[in-house]
């Protein structure tokens, strides 16, 4: 199987390009952004040499793709055992490759393209696993990209933050071009693609060793284009022919001040890619103070909230349905957002216990709080280990040790692992650090603990 990666930044025509490539016999599905969404979560899965933990990672990755807002037709689901068997190593990269290979085989093709643009961040790791993949660096004028993001329901909304990310990603891609070399790296300008699509696509097909077909130019007539364009306002243009005049719109729709911000933040990348500046000369870029950036951030948050409220209900549900997986399967608190959950990881230690192992013992003094993320434990006290008073069982998603953690009193119960078990341990020291560094997360944790305790009290007194 021949892997191809489209890299750069979103809002640069990557969906347009993937639909064109699909017409050339390259499997190019709408991406679930598997690596960007799950790589940071890998430490929470523990030792992947253990079959149960590896199976959980495979399961979660498969479900994430199965929940993608745009389905991977004709596939309706994945055989977990088959995906696992395809992996040459136990890693998320291997699972990603197995999923893409399976999709390509379902379409009867020998190559696939992934348009998760920020995979430019993982270039060396992709080379290490896939050997000699090819890269298409798709770039677009950062000022038009900024304008597009200000209208979209995703991403940042203030020109300062949009341009900062665009600049960072272009610099990564330019460095990757030097590292990879011309034989595996194709630079593709969006403005040139829409102005003269046929000669650009012919050149690209030659690079990819595939045959150019006229259907690449009529991509909008394909069933996938029509289906994708109907899924979200983000992709509504995919149901139309190439928009040859879809450039330099920023000149009419962005203010001079916004253009100045973009050229000050991302001028070096604009220069490197051959885009002429219109507001700020090189060497005369504006410098933004911490107070100014803070003001930009406040404005950015307000605009993001406003646009999020305008998202189509069905589109929002499709996206939320996918993101919930990352919280439901890995974290104990559904109240936390994905970003907050990732920050929470910095404050906890993951511990593993074999069947029968003692986790906490009655009478010991410890203010650590435990969150069960895999397996099952028994909670027992005194003489409860008999047939008349069987120990209470807790499964993943539950917490234990709350009373000792909050009061400092000795442990009132003994907790043992019923099976192979993973827990997050939040020490008292880490709790205090969280209160100082991430008070909003600490408040969510405390609220969840109180809610659990209240529910237990209600059950005990009803």
Secondary structure, DSSP 8 states (H G I E B T S, - for coil): -EEEEEEE-SSSSHHHHHHHHHTTT-B------HHHHHGGGGGGG--TTSHHHHHHHHHHHHHHHHT-SS--TT-----HHHHHHH-SSSSHHHHHHHHHHHHHHHHT-SEEEE--GGGGGGHHHHHHHHSS-EEEEEE--HHHHHHHHHHSSSS--SHHHHHHHHHHHHHHHHHHHHHH-TTSEEEEEHHHHHHSHHHHHHHHHHHHT----GGGTTGGGSHHHHHHHHH-GGGGGGGS---TT-SSTHHHHS-HHHHHHHHHHHHHHHHHTT---SS--TT------HHHHHHHHHHHHHHHHHHHTTS-HHHHHHHHHHHHHHHHTT-S-TTS-HHHHHHHGGG-EEEEE-TT-EEE-TT-----EEEEEESEEEEE-TT--SSTT--EEEETT-EE-HHHHHH----SSEEEESSSEEEEEE-HHHHHHHHHH-HHHHHHHHHHHHHHHHHHHHHHH-
